[in-house]
Amino acid sequence: MAGFDRYAGSIVIFGLGSYSFFAVDAIDSAFYEQRFHLRNYQSFKSIRTKYLYQYSSIAMMFASTLIILSENNGMQYNLRQYQSSVPYKIEHIVGNQMTLNHQNYLIISADKTQVDNYFTQYVGKYYLYSDHVDAREDISQLSRTQFIDLIGKYDAVVVIDKHYTFRVMGHQYLNKNLKQGIYSSKYLLNNVVSEHEAK
């Protein structure tokens, strides 16, 4: 979570914790015998209320245990999956920028689904702290000129995973061995010969 969501989540957890204290106090005040040191198996109003209290306590204990186990398993699963996620890949390469900039970034990713649903761009804007972040997955149809023009539109290119097509085109058109990382467009287009000059 980030920004408002993080603080809203903290407020909700704090509110639930505070409520639990008042709930415990209210339950304790509802007991038939209010003097704690005098409470025993005879302190209940009736056998029915005694059984109700016992079974409710057992049910709550099981429910609490299951909730804790479920939450722990969920956290472990998310931790295992995080290293293959888009946020991890971007943060691992660019870090977490804290100064707003208006540079143009292009993120190259092989994950078509995350690019098409705009998740890669959203995460990129957060970690790069820029309002001009685009992402591409399908670049196989680009010609040499289109590929070079695409890179020239941006200040930097961020390669977040092993994109075979981009690596091959980078080697063929830019004479660069490109791996995961962030590259300035000036570096990528350095010493690039146009098609007209090549002829």
MODELLER restraints for C-alpha pairs under 7 A, 6 or more apart:
rsr = mdl.restraints
at = mdl.atoms
rsr.add(forms.Gaussian(group=physical.xy_distance, feature=features.Distance(at['CA:32:A'], at['CA:43:A']), mean=6.62, stdev=0.5))
rsr.add(forms.Gaussian(group=physical.xy_distance, feature=features.Distance(at['CA:32:A'], at['CA:44:A']), mean=5.96, stdev=0.5))
rsr.add(forms.Gaussian(group=physical.xy_distance, feature=features.Distance(at['CA:32:A'], at['CA:45:A']), mean=5.95, stdev=0.5))
rsr.add(forms.Gaussian(group=physical.xy_distance, feature=features.Distance(at['CA:33:A'], at['CA:39:A']), mean=6.35, stdev=0.5))
rsr.add(forms.Gaussian(group=physical.xy_distance, feature=features.Distance(at['CA:33:A'], at['CA:43:A']), mean=5.69, stdev=0.5))
rsr.add(forms.Gaussian(group=physical.xy_distance, feature=features.Distance(at['CA:44:A'], at['CA:50:A']), mean=5.64, stdev=0.5))
rsr.add(forms.Gaussian(group=physical.xy_distance, feature=features.Distance(at['CA:82:A'], at['CA:88:A']), mean=6.24, stdev=0.5))
rsr.add(forms.Gaussian(group=physical.xy_distance, feature=features.Distance(at['CA:86:A'], at['CA:120:A']), mean=6.49, stdev=0.5))
rsr.add(forms.Gaussian(group=physical.xy_distance, feature=features.Distance(at['CA:87:A'], at['CA:123:A']), mean=6.15, stdev=0.5))
rsr.add(forms.Gaussian(group=physical.xy_distance, feature=features.Distance(at['CA:89:A'], at['CA:160:A']), mean=5.64, stdev=0.5))
rsr.add(forms.Gaussian(group=physical.xy_distance, feature=features.Distance(at['CA:90:A'], at['CA:124:A']), mean=6.82, stdev=0.5))
rsr.add(forms.Gaussian(group=physical.xy_distance, feature=features.Distance(at['CA:90:A'], at['CA:160:A']), mean=6.09, stdev=0.5))
rsr.add(forms.Gaussian(group=physical.xy_distance, feature=features.Distance(at['CA:91:A'], at['CA:127:A']), mean=6.41, stdev=0.5))
rsr.add(forms.Gaussian(group=physical.xy_distance, feature=features.Distance(at['CA:93:A'], at['CA:181:A']), mean=5.73, stdev=0.5))
rsr.add(forms.Gaussian(group=physical.xy_distance, feature=features.Distance(at['CA:93:A'], at['CA:182:A']), mean=6.90, stdev=0.5))
rsr.add(forms.Gaussian(group=physical.xy_distance, feature=features.Distance(at['CA:94:A'], at['CA:128:A']), mean=6.99, stdev=0.5))
rsr.add(forms.Gaussian(group=physical.xy_distance, feature=features.Distance(at['CA:95:A'], at['CA:127:A']), mean=6.83, stdev=0.5))
rsr.add(forms.Gaussian(group=physical.xy_distance, feature=features.Distance(at['CA:96:A'], at['CA:127:A']), mean=4.87, stdev=0.5))
rsr.add(forms.Gaussian(group=physical.xy_distance, feature=features.Distance(at['CA:96:A'], at['CA:128:A']), mean=6.64, stdev=0.5))
rsr.add(forms.Gaussian(group=physical.xy_distance, feature=features.Distance(at['CA:97:A'], at['CA:127:A']), mean=5.80, stdev=0.5))
rsr.add(forms.Gaussian(group=physical.xy_distance, feature=features.Distance(at['CA:97:A'], at['CA:128:A']), mean=5.40, stdev=0.5))
rsr.add(forms.Gaussian(group=physical.xy_distance, feature=features.Distance(at['CA:97:A'], at['CA:129:A']), mean=5.79, stdev=0.5))
rsr.add(forms.Gaussian(group=physical.xy_distance, feature=features.Distance(at['CA:98:A'], at['CA:129:A']), mean=6.69, stdev=0.5))
rsr.add(forms.Gaussian(group=physical.xy_distance, feature=features.Distance(at['CA:99:A'], at['CA:129:A']), mean=6.73, stdev=0.5))
rsr.add(forms.Gaussian(group=physical.xy_distance, feature=features.Distance(at['CA:100:A'], at['CA:129:A']), mean=5.30, stdev=0.5))
rsr.add(forms.Gaussian(group=physical.xy_distance, feature=features.Distance(at['CA:100:A'], at['CA:130:A']), mean=6.05, stdev=0.5))
rsr.add(forms.Gaussian(group=physical.xy_distance, feature=features.Distance(at['CA:101:A'], at['CA:129:A']), mean=6.44, stdev=0.5))
rsr.add(forms.Gaussian(group=physical.xy_distance, feature=features.Distance(at['CA:101:A'], at['CA:130:A']), mean=5.18, stdev=0.5))
rsr.add(forms.Gaussian(group=physical.xy_distance, feature=features.Distance(at['CA:102:A'], at['CA:130:A']), mean=5.32, stdev=0.5))
rsr.add(forms.Gaussian(group=physical.xy_distance, feature=features.Distance(at['CA:102:A'], at['CA:131:A']), mean=6.10, stdev=0.5))
rsr.add(forms.Gaussian(group=physical.xy_distance, feature=features.Distance(at['CA:102:A'], at['CA:132:A']), mean=6.39, stdev=0.5))
rsr.add(forms.Gaussian(group=physical.xy_distance, feature=features.Distance(at['CA:103:A'], at['CA:130:A']), mean=6.46, stdev=0.5))
rsr.add(forms.Gaussian(group=physical.xy_distance, feature=features.Distance(at['CA:103:A'], at['CA:132:A']), mean=6.39, stdev=0.5))
rsr.add(forms.Gaussian(group=physical.xy_distance, feature=features.Distance(at['CA:103:A'], at['CA:155:A']), mean=6.09, stdev=0.5))
rsr.add(forms.Gaussian(group=physical.xy_distance, feature=features.Distance(at['CA:104:A'], at['CA:132:A']), mean=4.91, stdev=0.5))
rsr.add(forms.Gaussian(group=physical.xy_distance, feature=features.Distance(at['CA:104:A'], at['CA:133:A']), mean=5.97, stdev=0.5))
rsr.add(forms.Gaussian(group=physical.xy_distance, feature=features.Distance(at['CA:104:A'], at['CA:154:A']), mean=4.84, stdev=0.5))
rsr.add(forms.Gaussian(group=physical.xy_distance, feature=features.Distance(at['CA:104:A'], at['CA:155:A']), mean=5.18, stdev=0.5))
rsr.add(forms.Gaussian(group=physical.xy_distance, feature=features.Distance(at['CA:104:A'], at['CA:156:A']), mean=6.73, stdev=0.5))
rsr.add(forms.Gaussian(group=physical.xy_distance, feature=features.Distance(at['CA:105:A'], at['CA:132:A']), mean=6.29, stdev=0.5))
rsr.add(forms.Gaussian(group=physical.xy_distance, feature=features.Distance(at['CA:105:A'], at['CA:133:A']), mean=4.78, stdev=0.5))
rsr.add(forms.Gaussian(group=physical.xy_distance, feature=features.Distance(at['CA:105:A'], at['CA:134:A']), mean=6.26, stdev=0.5))
rsr.add(forms.Gaussian(group=physical.xy_distance, feature=features.Distance(at['CA:105:A'], at['CA:154:A']), mean=5.59, stdev=0.5))
rsr.add(forms.Gaussian(group=physical.xy_distance, feature=features.Distance(at['CA:105:A'], at['CA:155:A']), mean=6.03, stdev=0.5))
rsr.add(forms.Gaussian(group=physical.xy_distance, feature=features.Distance(at['CA:105:A'], at['CA:156:A']), mean=5.12, stdev=0.5))
rsr.add(forms.Gaussian(group=physical.xy_distance, feature=features.Distance(at['CA:105:A'], at['CA:157:A']), mean=5.77, stdev=0.5))
rsr.add(forms.Gaussian(group=physical.xy_distance, feature=features.Distance(at['CA:106:A'], at['CA:133:A']), mean=5.96, stdev=0.5))
rsr.add(forms.Gaussian(group=physical.xy_distance, feature=features.Distance(at['CA:106:A'], at['CA:134:A']), mean=4.93, stdev=0.5))
rsr.add(forms.Gaussian(group=physical.xy_distance, feature=features.Distance(at['CA:106:A'], at['CA:135:A']), mean=5.45, stdev=0.5))
rsr.add(forms.Gaussian(group=physical.xy_distance, feature=features.Distance(at['CA:106:A'], at['CA:154:A']), mean=6.41, stdev=0.5))
rsr.add(forms.Gaussian(group=physical.xy_distance, feature=features.Distance(at['CA:106:A'], at['CA:156:A']), mean=6.46, stdev=0.5))
rsr.add(forms.Gaussian(group=physical.xy_distance, feature=features.Distance(at['CA:106:A'], at['CA:157:A']), mean=4.76, stdev=0.5))
rsr.add(forms.Gaussian(group=physical.xy_distance, feature=features.Distance(at['CA:106:A'], at['CA:158:A']), mean=6.07, stdev=0.5))
rsr.add(forms.Gaussian(group=physical.xy_distance, feature=features.Distance(at['CA:107:A'], at['CA:134:A']), mean=6.10, stdev=0.5))
rsr.add(forms.Gaussian(group=physical.xy_distance, feature=features.Distance(at['CA:107:A'], at['CA:135:A']), mean=4.42, stdev=0.5))
rsr.add(forms.Gaussian(group=physical.xy_distance, feature=features.Distance(at['CA:107:A'], at['CA:136:A']), mean=6.35, stdev=0.5))
rsr.add(forms.Gaussian(group=physical.xy_distance, feature=features.Distance(at['CA:107:A'], at['CA:157:A']), mean=5.87, stdev=0.5))
rsr.add(forms.Gaussian(group=physical.xy_distance, feature=features.Distance(at['CA:107:A'], at['CA:158:A']), mean=4.65, stdev=0.5))
rsr.add(forms.Gaussian(group=physical.xy_distance, feature=features.Distance(at['CA:107:A'], at['CA:159:A']), mean=5.93, stdev=0.5))
rsr.add(forms.Gaussian(group=physical.xy_distance, feature=features.Distance(at['CA:108:A'], at['CA:135:A']), mean=5.82, stdev=0.5))
rsr.add(forms.Gaussian(group=physical.xy_distance, feature=features.Distance(at['CA:108:A'], at['CA:136:A']), mean=5.28, stdev=0.5))
rsr.add(forms.Gaussian(group=physical.xy_distance, feature=features.Distance(at['CA:108:A'], at['CA:137:A']), mean=6.08, stdev=0.5))
rsr.add(forms.Gaussian(group=physical.xy_distance, feature=features.Distance(at['CA:108:A'], at['CA:158:A']), mean=6.03, stdev=0.5))
rsr.add(forms.Gaussian(group=physical.xy_distance, feature=features.Distance(at['CA:108:A'], at['CA:159:A']), mean=4.80, stdev=0.5))
rsr.add(forms.Gaussian(group=physical.xy_distance, feature=features.Distance(at['CA:108:A'], at['CA:160:A']), mean=6.38, stdev=0.5))
rsr.add(forms.Gaussian(group=physical.xy_distance, feature=features.Distance(at['CA:109:A'], at['CA:136:A']), mean=6.39, stdev=0.5))
rsr.add(forms.Gaussian(group=physical.xy_distance, feature=features.Distance(at['CA:109:A'], at['CA:137:A']), mean=5.30, stdev=0.5))
rsr.add(forms.Gaussian(group=physical.xy_distance, feature=features.Distance(at['CA:109:A'], at['CA:159:A']), mean=6.47, stdev=0.5))
rsr.add(forms.Gaussian(group=physical.xy_distance, feature=features.Distance(at['CA:109:A'], at['CA:160:A']), mean=5.86, stdev=0.5))
rsr.add(forms.Gaussian(group=physical.xy_distance, feature=features.Distance(at['CA:109:A'], at['CA:161:A']), mean=5.96, stdev=0.5))
rsr.add(forms.Gaussian(group=physical.xy_distance, feature=features.Distance(at['CA:109:A'], at['CA:163:A']), mean=6.38, stdev=0.5))
rsr.add(forms.Gaussian(group=physical.xy_distance, feature=features.Distance(at['CA:110:A'], at['CA:137:A']), mean=5.40, stdev=0.5))
rsr.add(forms.Gaussian(group=physical.xy_distance, feature=features.Distance(at['CA:110:A'], at['CA:161:A']), mean=6.66, stdev=0.5))
rsr.add(forms.Gaussian(group=physical.xy_distance, feature=features.Distance(at['CA:110:A'], at['CA:163:A']), mean=5.32, stdev=0.5))
rsr.add(forms.Gaussian(group=physical.xy_distance, feature=features.Distance(at['CA:111:A'], at['CA:137:A']), mean=6.80, stdev=0.5))
rsr.add(forms.Gaussian(group=physical.xy_distance, feature=features.Distance(at['CA:112:A'], at['CA:137:A']), mean=5.73, stdev=0.5))
rsr.add(forms.Gaussian(group=physical.xy_distance, feature=features.Distance(at['CA:114:A'], at['CA:120:A']), mean=5.65, stdev=0.5))
rsr.add(forms.Gaussian(group=physical.xy_distance, feature=features.Distance(at['CA:115:A'], at['CA:135:A']), mean=6.18, stdev=0.5))
rsr.add(forms.Gaussian(group=physical.xy_distance, feature=features.Distance(at['CA:115:A'], at['CA:136:A']), mean=6.67, stdev=0.5))
rsr.add(forms.Gaussian(group=physical.xy_distance, feature=features.Distance(at['CA:115:A'], at['CA:137:A']), mean=6.77, stdev=0.5))
rsr.add(forms.Gaussian(group=physical.xy_distance, feature=features.Distance(at['CA:120:A'], at['CA:135:A']), mean=6.69, stdev=0.5))
rsr.add(forms.Gaussian(group=physical.xy_distance, feature=features.Distance(at['CA:121:A'], at['CA:133:A']), mean=5.88, stdev=0.5))
rsr.add(forms.Gaussian(group=physical.xy_distance, feature=features.Distance(at['CA:121:A'], at['CA:134:A']), mean=5.64, stdev=0.5))
rsr.add(forms.Gaussian(group=physical.xy_distance, feature=features.Distance(at['CA:121:A'], at['CA:135:A']), mean=5.85, stdev=0.5))
rsr.add(forms.Gaussian(group=physical.xy_distance, feature=features.Distance(at['CA:124:A'], at['CA:133:A']), mean=6.45, stdev=0.5))
rsr.add(forms.Gaussian(group=physical.xy_distance, feature=features.Distance(at['CA:125:A'], at['CA:131:A']), mean=6.00, stdev=0.5))
rsr.add(forms.Gaussian(group=physical.xy_distance, feature=features.Distance(at['CA:125:A'], at['CA:133:A']), mean=5.89, stdev=0.5))
rsr.add(forms.Gaussian(group=physical.xy_distance, feature=features.Distance(at['CA:140:A'], at['CA:165:A']), mean=6.35, stdev=0.5))
rsr.add(forms.Gaussian(group=physical.xy_distance, feature=features.Distance(at['CA:144:A'], at['CA:173:A']), mean=6.39, stdev=0.5))
rsr.add(forms.Gaussian(group=physical.xy_distance, feature=features.Distance(at['CA:151:A'], at['CA:185:A']), mean=6.19, stdev=0.5))
rsr.add(forms.Gaussian(group=physical.xy_distance, feature=features.Distance(at['CA:152:A'], at['CA:185:A']), mean=6.24, stdev=0.5))
rsr.add(forms.Gaussian(group=physical.xy_distance, feature=features.Distance(at['CA:154:A'], at['CA:185:A']), mean=6.55, stdev=0.5))
rsr.add(forms.Gaussian(group=physical.xy_distance, feature=features.Distance(at['CA:155:A'], at['CA:184:A']), mean=5.94, stdev=0.5))
rsr.add(forms.Gaussian(group=physical.xy_distance, feature=features.Distance(at['CA:155:A'], at['CA:185:A']), mean=5.43, stdev=0.5))
rsr.add(forms.Gaussian(group=physical.xy_distance, feature=features.Distance(at['CA:156:A'], at['CA:182:A']), mean=6.84, stdev=0.5))
rsr.add(forms.Gaussian(group=physical.xy_distance, feature=features.Distance(at['CA:156:A'], at['CA:183:A']), mean=5.51, stdev=0.5))
rsr.add(forms.Gaussian(group=physical.xy_distance, feature=features.Distance(at['CA:156:A'], at['CA:184:A']), mean=4.11, stdev=0.5))
rsr.add(forms.Gaussian(group=physical.xy_distance, feature=features.Distance(at['CA:156:A'], at['CA:185:A']), mean=5.08, stdev=0.5))
rsr.add(forms.Gaussian(group=physical.xy_distance, feature=features.Distance(at['CA:157:A'], at['CA:182:A']), mean=5.72, stdev=0.5))
rsr.add(forms.Gaussian(group=physical.xy_distance, feature=features.Distance(at['CA:157:A'], at['CA:183:A']), mean=5.21, stdev=0.5))
rsr.add(forms.Gaussian(group=physical.xy_distance, feature=features.Distance(at['CA:157:A'], at['CA:184:A']), mean=6.19, stdev=0.5))
rsr.add(forms.Gaussian(group=physical.xy_distance, feature=features.Distance(at['CA:157:A'], at['CA:185:A']), mean=6.68, stdev=0.5))
rsr.add(forms.Gaussian(group=physical.xy_distance, feature=features.Distance(at['CA:158:A'], at['CA:181:A']), mean=5.84, stdev=0.5))
rsr.add(forms.Gaussian(group=physical.xy_distance, feature=features.Distance(at['CA:158:A'], at['CA:182:A']), mean=4.32, stdev=0.5))
rsr.add(forms.Gaussian(group=physical.xy_distance, feature=features.Distance(at['CA:158:A'], at['CA:183:A']), mean=6.36, stdev=0.5))
rsr.add(forms.Gaussian(group=physical.xy_distance, feature=features.Distance(at['CA:159:A'], at['CA:179:A']), mean=6.98, stdev=0.5))
rsr.add(forms.Gaussian(group=physical.xy_distance, feature=features.Distance(at['CA:159:A'], at['CA:180:A']), mean=4.84, stdev=0.5))
rsr.add(forms.Gaussian(group=physical.xy_distance, feature=features.Distance(at['CA:159:A'], at['CA:181:A']), mean=5.28, stdev=0.5))
rsr.add(forms.Gaussian(group=physical.xy_distance, feature=features.Distance(at['CA:159:A'], at['CA:182:A']), mean=6.23, stdev=0.5))
rsr.add(forms.Gaussian(group=physical.xy_distance, feature=features.Distance(at['CA:160:A'], at['CA:180:A']), mean=5.28, stdev=0.5))
rsr.add(forms.Gaussian(group=physical.xy_distance, feature=features.Distance(at['CA:160:A'], at['CA:181:A']), mean=6.51, stdev=0.5))
rsr.add(forms.Gaussian(group=physical.xy_distance, feature=features.Distance(at['CA:161:A'], at['CA:180:A']), mean=5.62, stdev=0.5))
rsr.add(forms.Gaussian(group=physical.xy_distance, feature=features.Distance(at['CA:162:A'], at['CA:179:A']), mean=6.96, stdev=0.5))
rsr.add(forms.Gaussian(group=physical.xy_distance, feature=features.Distance(at['CA:162:A'], at['CA:180:A']), mean=6.69, stdev=0.5))
rsr.add(forms.Gaussian(group=physical.xy_distance, feature=features.Distance(at['CA:167:A'], at['CA:177:A']), mean=6.92, stdev=0.5))
rsr.add(forms.Gaussian(group=physical.xy_distance, feature=features.Distance(at['CA:167:A'], at['CA:178:A']), mean=5.54, stdev=0.5))
rsr.add(forms.Gaussian(group=physical.xy_distance, feature=features.Distance(at['CA:170:A'], at['CA:176:A']), mean=5.63, stdev=0.5))
rsr.add(forms.Gaussian(group=physical.xy_distance, feature=features.Distance(at['CA:170:A'], at['CA:177:A']), mean=6.83, stdev=0.5))
rsr.add(forms.Gaussian(group=physical.xy_distance, feature=features.Distance(at['CA:170:A'], at['CA:178:A']), mean=6.56, stdev=0.5))
rsr.add(forms.Gaussian(group=physical.xy_distance, feature=features.Distance(at['CA:171:A'], at['CA:177:A']), mean=5.61, stdev=0.5))
rsr.add(forms.Gaussian(group=physical.xy_distance, feature=features.Distance(at['CA:174:A'], at['CA:188:A']), mean=6.54, stdev=0.5))
rsr.add(forms.Gaussian(group=physical.xy_distance, feature=features.Distance(at['CA:174:A'], at['CA:189:A']), mean=6.63, stdev=0.5))
rsr.add(forms.Gaussian(group=physical.xy_distance, feature=features.Distance(at['CA:174:A'], at['CA:192:A']), mean=6.03, stdev=0.5))
